Amino acid sequence: MVINLRVPDEIAALAEARGQRVEEFVQDLLAQQLGTQNGSAPRSEAEVRAWLSSMGQFSGKIPPLPETISRDWIYQEHADT
């Protein structure tokens, strides 16, 4: 994916001071921010795919919805109280 941004002069100066291209510097900044948000290292592609697969492991146990959703259907568990 390519995103075109207008980079402030300060960012360009920081990248130059580190001897990096602006693109590399911004990528490093983003990687640091994404990696430290939850206190762990960024996940690999395989880890992300495994996590997504695990989310659907019990999807076969979800009951089907009725053709029409009525107020009675929504509150059916509370009708006896």
C-alpha positions as CSV (number, residue, x, y, z in Angstrom):
1,M,0.0,0.0,0.0
2,V,1.3,3.4,-0.8
3,I,0.2,6.5,1.1
4,N,1.3,9.9,0.0
5,L,1.7,12.3,2.9
6,R,3.1,15.8,3.2
7,V,5.9,15.4,5.7
8,P,6.7,18.3,8.1
9,D,10.2,19.6,7.8
10,E,10.8,18.5,11.4
11,I,10.2,14.9,10.5
12,A,12.5,15.2,7.5
13,A,15.2,16.7,9.6
14,L,15.0,13.9,12.2
15,A,15.2,11.3,9.5
16,E,18.2,13.0,8.0
17,A,19.9,13.3,11.4
18,R,19.5,9.5,11.8
19,G,20.8,8.9,8.3
20,Q,17.5,7.4,7.2
21,R,15.2,8.1,4.3
22,V,12.0,9.8,5.4
23,E,10.0,6.6,4.5
24,E,12.2,4.4,6.6
25,F,12.0,6.8,9.5
26,V,8.2,7.0,9.4
27,Q,7.9,3.2,9.1
28,D,10.1,2.8,12.2
29,L,8.0,5.3,14.1
30,L,4.8,3.5,13.2
31,A,6.3,0.1,14.1
32,Q,7.4,1.5,17.5
33,Q,3.9,2.9,18.2
34,L,2.1,-0.2,17.1
35,G,4.4,-2.5,19.1
36,T,4.2,-0.5,22.3
37,Q,0.4,0.1,22.4
38,N,-0.3,-3.2,24.0
39,G,3.1,-3.8,25.5
40,S,4.2,-6.6,23.2
41,A,5.9,-7.0,19.9
42,P,3.9,-6.8,16.6
43,R,2.4,-10.1,15.6
44,S,3.7,-12.1,12.7
45,E,1.4,-12.8,9.8
46,A,1.1,-16.5,10.9
47,E,0.1,-15.4,14.4
48,V,-2.6,-13.0,13.0
49,R,-4.0,-15.8,10.8
50,A,-4.1,-18.2,13.7
51,W,-5.9,-15.7,15.9
52,L,-8.5,-15.0,13.2
53,S,-9.1,-18.7,12.7
54,S,-9.6,-19.2,16.4
55,M,-12.3,-16.5,16.4
56,G,-14.5,-18.7,14.3
57,Q,-13.9,-22.0,15.9
58,F,-17.3,-22.1,17.7
59,S,-19.3,-20.3,15.0
60,G,-21.1,-23.5,14.2
61,K,-22.8,-23.4,17.6
62,I,-24.4,-20.0,17.1
63,P,-28.1,-20.5,16.6
64,P,-29.7,-19.2,13.4
65,L,-31.7,-16.0,13.4
66,P,-35.4,-16.2,12.6
67,E,-36.6,-14.8,9.3
68,T,-38.1,-11.8,11.1
69,I,-36.9,-10.3,14.3
70,S,-39.7,-9.1,16.6
71,R,-39.7,-7.4,19.9
72,D,-41.1,-10.6,21.4
73,W,-38.2,-12.7,20.0
74,I,-35.6,-10.2,21.4
75,Y,-37.1,-10.3,24.9
76,Q,-38.2,-14.0,24.9
77,E,-35.8,-14.9,27.8
78,H,-37.3,-12.2,29.9
79,A,-41.0,-12.9,29.1
80,D,-41.4,-15.1,32.2
81,T,-40.3,-12.5,34.7
